[in-house]
Amino acid sequence: MPELPEVENVKLSLEKIGTVGQVFEKVEFRRANLRTPLKKELTRKLLGQTVRKVERRAKFLLFETDDFVIINHLGMTGSWRPVTRAADFEKHDHVVFHFTSGLKLIYNDPRRFGLLEMIKSTGTSPWLKNLGVEPLAPAFTGEALFAASRKIKAPLKSFIMDQKRVVGVGNIYASEALFRARLKPTRPAAKLTRVEADRLVECIRTILTAAIGAGGSTIRDYRNSEGEEGSFQAHHLVYDRAGKPCVQCGAPVKSKFLAGRNTYWCAKCQR
Ligand SMILES: [Zn+2]
């Protein structure tokens, strides 16, 4: 499942292939729905609209046109790729943006948990309204995280993965950030000290920035819009390493199901 660094890389590669400035000639639906129905209004209202900006908010991609915003979530397996010939279609190609330049942007999604809808503005969309702070924005501070963690009995890992507080810290990067901050994922959030909150924020920022720089992590089949895999999985220190020696101390990495997700940590290094 793509996390924040992967979605950021999709955004960057969409910019790189020249999506901004393209004018819609046709929107083609090759099936009726993804996670939600694909609405006919997209095929009608987007004609003649110019893509002004491609943005990311949490794990949503936003294509901003003259009058609308197209909101897209990649779900588990969504991806975008550019083609210039109609013959280049593949299985699971569900949506095609045809631009007047001849460029086609294809949305492919084998498991169809993705989302593609049109919204009036980012301020009014129900998809975006309850989202917390961006982890790389200045507002995400140790002070704010510490204040928010008071009286929270939930485990630290669930706390930092709560999208209403901070967005885009998914399962992989939560485990990795907690290992680097030397904090046990199962510890109640309320037990976080002020100093540890600073350290955790620093580690979350560092890991996400490094992962974005490495093109994200390719676990199963993630690719950016230029077909490139991420390489950050080579830098995972605990994620998916259950039973293997901790890179710091050699003790076997532990794993357990926490809030429905596999969680990895070192019982010796993380308190
Ligand atoms: Zn260790």
Boltz pocket constraint, residues with backbone or C-beta under 6 A from the ligand:
constraints:
  - pocket:
      binder: B
      contacts: [[A, 246], [A, 247], [A, 248], [A, 249], [A, 250], [A, 251], [A, 266], [A, 267], [A, 268], [A, 269], [A, 270]]
      max_distance: 6.0
